[in-house]
Amino acid sequence: MKCVVGIDLGSTTTKAVLLDEDGRPISRGITNSRSNYGVACAAALDEARTAARFSFLERGVTLPAARAELPRLLDGFRLALYLAELAALRETILHELDRNLTRRVQKSVLAPAVESILADAVRAAPELFIDSKARKSEFFRDLAGAAFVASAERLAREGGVPFEPLVALYDRAILEVETRVRPRDEGALLHDALARSSVAPDVRAHLGDAIARAINEPLEEIAFTGTGYGRQTLPFPKSAIRSEILCHGRGAHRQFPGTRTVLDVGGQDTKGIQVDQHGVVTSFQMNDRCAAGCGRYLGYIADELGIGLHELGPLALQASRVVQVNSTCTVFAGAELRERLSLGQKREDILAGLHRGIMLRAMSILARSGGVFNEFTFTGGVCRNGMAVKLIRELVAESYGPDITVNIDTDSIFMGALGAALYALDDLRAGSPHLLPSFNAVENLPPGDLVPMTAPACASCA
């Protein structure tokens, strides 16, 4: 199958979307943007390629009993990837201990603690993938970080193991793990997941044949377009780069054809965009260089509280009142948060106020762009924040009336990449596609960084 590729390289997450030659969606992939934009871009594309194999697999499974087994099979695949990443994290941390021993704490104390922490993570891993509700994030950094910190806190309380050196080891190791892309053998991983499942022989045979067909089906990428905050770092020619404004406007219109107003709240900027009936941008407004009112501000707050960015929205939704926040300046965010906590205010109430301040700033940008017209579509990474979604619905209704159709979907984070893929399709149809055959997560990395992605033994899921 031939496909076009759109990549949205954001400051927080990187997304990739694959479309076929008729513009129909094939798959999409997402990863956190990491400390290396090139690796993040390659990893997002690899996720989209893997998702394409999943799509081929679903299409090729016709036996009802086998189709019922697909969700468990794919969960087993994701579990195997997670376990492989945990193994890489363990190896990296132990190597860090050998390379640079902590002066105040001996390796004899930290190494057993690390082994215990990661063993706990391996034992708990199946629960994250058997029940998707237990998996609060789709990124390895978030899942592994939460498990590591929880076990480190327990060891610090019960065994007197120093907490800070343990977390410092994790922080250094995760950066190294995230800047190495390991080639994955989707076929082997799916067959491993199938081998661990308890299914009837005919179902096993049917799924095995479907896996073989899905893995062997050709996938040829024939045109690329890039966008996003980090688009200038993409290995694309300038003519294959489109602005975020154009891509978000077009992607939102493609997903929701009635869209006339788009709000994109990303990590580094917020954009209010007006489009016509064809998805063509007619006007827009952006925030200035300050990151106030953007996802990066929420990131600072999460860091101050020592929690994951994905945990902010659910926590804010627990608020019993909304604390009025004086400023959404990122420079003073930590100071105001600490001051309000010292006054005895609940952190969920403070977070509700912080979220409201961000959304009010976004509404002012929308007003400067021309207001909100029916339909209104919310895009960008912050559209996955439940509190931000709740507030934007309320504020749009208050300011522009309850009859405005508001389009908000967790998949709206892919609107920029979708718009980029549509521009790649335009280039293909115009006879001037941008071909990037060397853009590969493995080929573009030095040999020392090629670590095969295989599933380690796991007694818990055998």
Secondary structure as UniProt FT lines:
FT   STRAND          2..9
FT   STRAND          13..20
FT   TURN            21..22
FT   STRAND          25..32
FT   HELIX           37..60
FT   HELIX           64..99
FT   HELIX           107..130
FT   HELIX           132..134
FT   HELIX           140..159
FT   HELIX           163..178
FT   HELIX           186..196
FT   HELIX           201..216
FT   STRAND          220..227
FT   TURN            229..230
FT   HELIX           231..233
FT   HELIX           238..240
FT   HELIX           244..255
FT   TURN            257..258
FT   STRAND          261..265
FT   STRAND          270..275
FT   TURN            277..278
FT   STRAND          281..286
FT   TURN            292..293
FT   HELIX           295..305
FT   HELIX           309..311
FT   HELIX           312..316
FT   TURN            317..318
FT   HELIX           330..342
FT   TURN            343..344
FT   HELIX           347..369
FT   STRAND          376..379
FT   HELIX           381..384
FT   HELIX           386..400
FT   TURN            402..403
FT   STRAND          406..407
FT   HELIX           410..414
FT   HELIX           415..429
FT   TURN            430..431
FT   TURN            437..438
FT   TURN            441..444
FT   HELIX           447..449
FT   HELIX           459..461
//
